[in-house]
Amino acid sequence: MKKSPLRTLAIVTLFALGLNACGQRGPLYLPEPPPPIPKPAGYDKPEQQQNR
């Protein structure tokens, strides 16, 4: 029996949508907080000298 191309296309589309829906529930798609901004070199040195 010959399958119609539309049926094959529908199966592939549903399979791809299913994989996409399962992937969005995984930990890879969770938003992460931005990394802290690094301070310039020597930023803390004047404060350490005043505290001594």
Buried (B, 14 or more C-beta within 10 A) or exposed (E): EEEEEEEEEEEEEEEEEEEEEEEEEEEEEEEEEEEEEEEEEEEEEEEEEEEE
